Amino acid sequence: MADDDAVSQRYDGAARRGHDRVATRPGPLAGVLAGVVGVSLALSPELVLVPGGAYLTHPPLQSPLLLAAIAAVVVGVLVARRHPGWATVLVLMPFATTVWTGWFVLGWWAGLVAVAAVAAHRGPRRALLPAAAAVAVTAWFTVSDIIASVPLGSSAVGDGRDELVSIAAMLGLLLVAITIATVGGMVDRPREPDAAPDDDAAAERARLARELTDAAARRISLVAARAETAPPYRYRDGGADRRAALAALAVDARRALGELRHALVVLDDADARADRPGPAGRAEPGLRAGALR
């Protein structure tokens, strides 16, 4: 049984590698948004508080703090497709610096919007956490006196009407980004690598098929060798040698049959997911594997 379990784990692991390799790619949307956010952050200057409560701007890309923040936000956007939770944490990390600086970069908030959009492209529910974080930052920025670094300058939200306009504009941009990404995801999903395998996934399945064929061939060859070297059946009642040989032959044959059955399930299940996504596409492999029983 231990041998059979090891074979099954090898098959399952090989089948998952082709699927996961494609699923972990950032995707074009994440790449574009990461580039836009990165450029915005690269143009946002460092703010320095001077006596009297005013802020002066220093040229961008000279502060180690801002450079580290740019890396965290860009990486967060790139990994948002697969890990929206960790992406949200990465983008929120730079906000901790406002405790001693007294200002933040508005591009960090844009990074949260980008993470929410990338996550929504795969499913609206995946965007709940980054969207909630973006709403929280919006409320904090619009109701507080904190200063934001924007490309080539700084900005602050005024009182009254300016505050309402700012919060409406920021929340409206967040809603539009999530809506467009969600609709785009619904249109693109049938063409995504998860549903339609590309060349890498096809190559992985071909390699897996070779592994399965080799494993089954070795086991069946062992069955043939046991049958050829079985002792002559010279006893009318069978005898111990005959019973032992038949038992060994039966064990090997059942193992070979189990491996072939499992191989058929794995390969057919991969093809069914590609051709007919959903539960209906995964129902047939089990029936086809039953023909080997």
C-alpha positions as CSV (number, residue, x, y, z in Angstrom):
1,M,0.0,0.0,0.0
2,A,2.9,2.4,0.7
3,D,4.2,1.9,-2.8
4,D,0.7,2.6,-4.3
5,D,0.4,5.8,-2.1
6,A,3.8,7.1,-3.3
7,V,2.8,6.5,-6.9
8,S,-0.5,8.3,-6.4
9,Q,1.2,11.3,-4.7
10,R,3.7,11.5,-7.6
11,Y,0.8,11.6,-10.1
12,D,-1.1,14.2,-8.2
13,G,1.9,16.4,-7.7
14,A,2.8,16.3,-11.4
15,A,-0.7,17.1,-12.4
16,R,-0.8,20.2,-10.1
17,R,2.5,21.6,-11.3
18,G,1.3,22.5,-14.7
19,H,-1.9,24.1,-13.4
20,D,-0.2,26.1,-10.6
21,R,2.6,27.3,-12.8
22,V,0.1,29.1,-15.0
23,A,-2.2,30.2,-12.1
24,T,0.7,32.0,-10.3
25,R,1.6,34.3,-13.2
26,P,0.8,38.0,-12.5
27,G,-1.2,38.5,-15.7
28,P,-1.3,41.5,-18.0
29,L,-3.7,43.6,-15.9
30,A,-1.4,43.3,-12.8
31,G,1.6,44.2,-14.9
32,V,0.0,47.3,-16.4
33,L,-1.4,48.6,-13.1
34,A,1.9,47.9,-11.3
35,G,3.7,49.9,-14.0
36,V,1.2,52.8,-13.6
37,V,1.4,52.8,-9.8
38,G,5.2,52.5,-9.9
39,V,5.5,55.6,-12.2
40,S,3.2,57.6,-10.0
41,L,5.2,56.6,-6.9
42,A,8.5,57.5,-8.7
43,L,7.2,61.0,-9.3
44,S,6.0,61.6,-5.8
45,P,8.4,63.7,-3.7
46,E,9.5,63.3,-0.1
47,L,7.9,65.8,2.2
48,V,9.9,67.4,5.0
49,L,8.3,69.2,7.9
50,V,9.9,72.6,8.6
51,P,9.3,75.0,11.6
52,G,5.9,76.6,11.4
53,G,4.1,73.5,10.3
54,A,4.8,73.7,6.6
55,Y,6.1,70.9,4.4
56,L,8.9,71.2,1.8
57,T,9.2,68.8,-1.1
58,H,12.5,66.9,-1.8
59,P,13.1,65.3,-5.2
60,P,11.7,61.8,-5.6
61,L,13.7,58.6,-5.6
62,Q,16.2,59.9,-3.1
63,S,14.7,58.6,0.1
64,P,15.4,55.0,1.1
65,L,12.0,54.9,2.8
66,L,10.2,55.8,-0.4
67,L,12.2,53.4,-2.5
68,A,11.4,50.5,-0.1
69,A,7.7,51.6,-0.2
70,I,7.7,51.6,-4.0
71,A,9.1,48.0,-4.0
72,A,6.5,46.8,-1.5
73,V,3.5,48.4,-3.4
74,V,4.6,47.2,-6.9
75,V,5.2,43.7,-5.6
76,G,1.9,43.8,-3.8
77,V,0.1,44.6,-7.1
78,L,1.9,41.9,-9.0
79,V,1.0,39.1,-6.5
80,A,-2.6,40.4,-6.1
81,R,-4.0,37.9,-8.7
82,R,-3.0,34.9,-6.6
83,H,-2.7,36.3,-3.1
84,P,-4.9,39.3,-2.6
85,G,-4.6,39.1,1.2
86,W,-0.8,39.2,1.2
87,A,-0.9,41.9,-1.5
88,T,-3.1,44.1,0.7
89,V,-0.6,43.6,3.7
90,L,2.3,44.6,1.5
91,V,0.6,47.8,0.2
92,L,-0.5,48.7,3.7
93,M,3.0,48.4,5.2
94,P,4.3,51.8,4.1
95,F,1.3,53.5,5.8
96,A,3.0,52.7,9.2
97,T,5.6,55.3,8.5
98,T,3.0,58.1,8.9
99,V,3.3,57.7,12.6
100,W,6.6,59.6,12.6
101,T,6.5,61.4,9.2
102,G,3.1,62.9,9.4
103,W,2.4,62.4,5.7
104,F,1.9,59.6,3.2
105,V,2.1,59.0,-0.6
106,L,-1.3,59.0,-2.4
107,G,0.2,56.4,-4.7
108,W,0.0,53.9,-1.8
109,W,-3.8,54.4,-1.9
110,A,-3.7,53.9,-5.6
111,G,-1.8,50.6,-5.0
112,L,-4.7,49.4,-2.9
113,V,-7.1,50.3,-5.7
114,A,-4.9,48.4,-8.1
115,V,-4.8,45.3,-5.8
116,A,-8.6,45.4,-5.6
117,A,-8.9,45.6,-9.4
118,V,-6.5,42.7,-10.0
119,A,-8.3,40.6,-7.4
120,A,-11.7,41.5,-8.8
121,H,-10.6,40.3,-12.2
122,R,-10.5,36.7,-10.9
123,G,-13.7,37.2,-8.7
124,P,-15.5,40.0,-6.9
125,R,-15.2,38.3,-3.5
126,R,-11.4,38.3,-3.7
127,A,-11.5,42.1,-3.8
128,L,-13.3,42.5,-0.5
129,L,-10.2,42.9,1.7
130,P,-8.2,45.3,-0.5
131,A,-11.4,47.3,-1.2
132,A,-12.1,47.6,2.5
133,A,-8.5,48.8,3.1
134,A,-8.9,51.4,0.4
135,V,-12.1,52.7,1.9
136,A,-10.5,52.9,5.3
137,V,-7.6,54.9,3.9
138,T,-10.0,57.1,2.0
139,A,-11.9,57.9,5.2
140,W,-8.8,58.5,7.2
141,F,-7.3,60.9,4.6
142,T,-10.5,62.9,4.0
143,V,-11.4,63.4,7.7
144,S,-7.9,64.1,9.0
145,D,-5.4,66.8,8.5
146,I,-2.7,64.6,7.1
147,I,-0.7,65.7,4.0
148,A,-0.4,63.5,0.9
149,S,2.5,63.4,-1.5
150,V,1.3,63.4,-5.0
151,P,3.3,63.5,-8.3
152,L,5.3,66.7,-8.4
153,G,3.8,68.1,-5.2
154,S,1.6,67.7,-2.1
155,S,-2.1,67.8,-1.4
156,A,-4.5,68.1,1.6
157,V,-8.2,67.8,1.9
158,G,-10.1,70.9,3.0
159,D,-13.2,71.1,5.2
160,G,-16.8,71.0,4.2
161,R,-17.5,70.7,0.5
162,D,-13.9,69.9,-0.4
163,E,-14.0,67.0,2.0
164,L,-17.2,65.5,0.5
165,V,-15.9,66.0,-3.1
166,S,-12.6,64.3,-2.2
167,I,-14.2,61.2,-0.6
168,A,-16.8,60.9,-3.4
169,A,-14.1,61.1,-6.1
170,M,-11.8,58.5,-4.3
171,L,-14.6,56.1,-3.6
172,G,-16.0,56.6,-7.1
173,L,-12.6,55.7,-8.6
174,L,-12.4,52.6,-6.5
175,L,-15.9,51.5,-7.5
176,V,-15.2,52.1,-11.2
177,A,-11.9,50.2,-11.1
178,I,-13.5,47.2,-9.4
179,T,-16.5,47.2,-11.7
180,I,-14.4,47.3,-14.9
181,A,-12.1,44.6,-13.6
182,T,-15.0,42.4,-12.6
183,V,-16.7,42.7,-16.0
184,G,-13.4,42.2,-17.8
185,G,-12.7,39.1,-15.7
186,M,-16.1,37.7,-16.7
187,V,-15.3,38.2,-20.4
188,D,-11.7,36.9,-20.2
189,R,-12.3,34.0,-17.9
190,P,-13.1,31.4,-20.6
191,R,-9.8,32.3,-22.2
192,E,-7.7,32.3,-19.1
193,P,-4.9,29.6,-18.7
194,D,-7.0,28.0,-15.8
195,A,-9.7,27.1,-18.3
196,A,-7.7,26.8,-21.6
197,P,-4.2,25.2,-21.2
198,D,-1.3,26.9,-23.0
199,D,1.8,25.4,-24.4
200,D,3.4,25.0,-20.9
201,A,0.4,23.1,-19.5
202,A,0.3,20.9,-22.6
203,A,4.0,20.1,-22.3
204,E,3.5,19.2,-18.6
205,R,0.6,16.8,-19.4
206,A,2.8,15.2,-22.1
207,R,5.6,14.7,-19.6
208,L,3.1,13.3,-17.1
209,A,1.8,10.9,-19.7
210,R,5.3,9.6,-20.3
211,E,5.8,9.1,-16.6
212,L,2.5,7.2,-16.3
213,T,3.3,5.0,-19.3
214,D,6.8,4.1,-17.9
215,A,5.4,3.3,-14.5
216,A,2.7,1.1,-15.9
217,A,5.0,-0.6,-18.3
218,R,7.4,-1.5,-15.5
219,R,4.7,-3.0,-13.3
220,I,3.2,-5.0,-16.2
221,S,6.7,-6.3,-17.1
222,L,7.0,-7.5,-13.6
223,V,3.7,-9.3,-13.9
224,A,4.9,-11.0,-17.1
225,A,8.2,-12.0,-15.4
226,R,6.5,-13.5,-12.4
227,A,4.2,-15.5,-14.8
228,E,7.1,-16.8,-16.8
229,T,9.2,-17.9,-13.8
230,A,6.3,-19.5,-12.0
231,P,7.0,-23.1,-11.0
232,P,5.5,-26.0,-13.1
233,Y,2.0,-26.9,-12.0
234,R,2.6,-30.6,-11.3
235,Y,0.3,-31.0,-8.4
236,R,-3.3,-32.0,-8.8
237,D,-4.4,-30.0,-5.7
238,G,-2.3,-26.9,-6.6
239,G,0.4,-27.0,-3.9
240,A,2.0,-24.3,-1.9
241,D,4.3,-23.1,-4.7
242,R,1.4,-22.7,-7.1
243,R,-0.7,-20.8,-4.6
244,A,2.2,-18.5,-3.7
245,A,2.9,-17.8,-7.4
246,L,-0.7,-17.1,-8.2
247,A,-1.0,-14.8,-5.1
248,A,2.1,-12.8,-6.1
249,L,0.8,-12.6,-9.7
250,A,-2.6,-11.3,-8.4
251,V,-1.0,-8.7,-6.2
252,D,1.2,-7.3,-9.0
253,A,-1.7,-7.4,-11.5
254,R,-4.0,-5.4,-9.1
255,R,-1.2,-2.9,-8.5
256,A,-0.8,-2.4,-12.2
257,L,-4.5,-2.1,-12.7
258,G,-4.8,0.5,-9.9
259,E,-2.0,2.6,-11.4
260,L,-3.6,2.6,-14.8
261,R,-6.9,3.5,-13.3
262,H,-5.4,6.4,-11.4
263,A,-3.5,7.5,-14.5
264,L,-6.7,7.6,-16.5
265,V,-8.5,9.6,-13.9
266,V,-5.7,12.2,-13.6
267,L,-5.3,12.7,-17.4
268,D,-9.0,12.7,-18.1
269,D,-9.7,15.1,-15.3
270,A,-7.1,17.6,-16.7
271,D,-8.7,17.4,-20.1
272,A,-12.2,17.7,-18.7
273,R,-11.3,20.9,-16.8
274,A,-9.8,22.4,-20.0
275,D,-12.7,21.4,-22.3
276,R,-15.7,21.7,-19.9
277,P,-15.0,23.9,-16.9
278,G,-17.2,23.3,-13.9
279,P,-18.6,20.2,-12.1
280,A,-20.0,18.8,-15.3
281,G,-16.6,18.5,-16.8
282,R,-15.2,16.5,-13.9
283,A,-18.0,13.8,-13.8
284,E,-16.9,11.8,-16.8
285,P,-13.4,10.7,-15.8
286,G,-14.6,8.6,-12.9
287,L,-17.0,6.7,-15.2
288,R,-14.3,6.1,-17.8
289,A,-11.9,4.9,-15.1
290,G,-14.5,2.4,-14.0
291,A,-14.0,0.5,-17.2
292,L,-10.7,-0.7,-15.8
293,R,-12.2,-2.3,-12.7
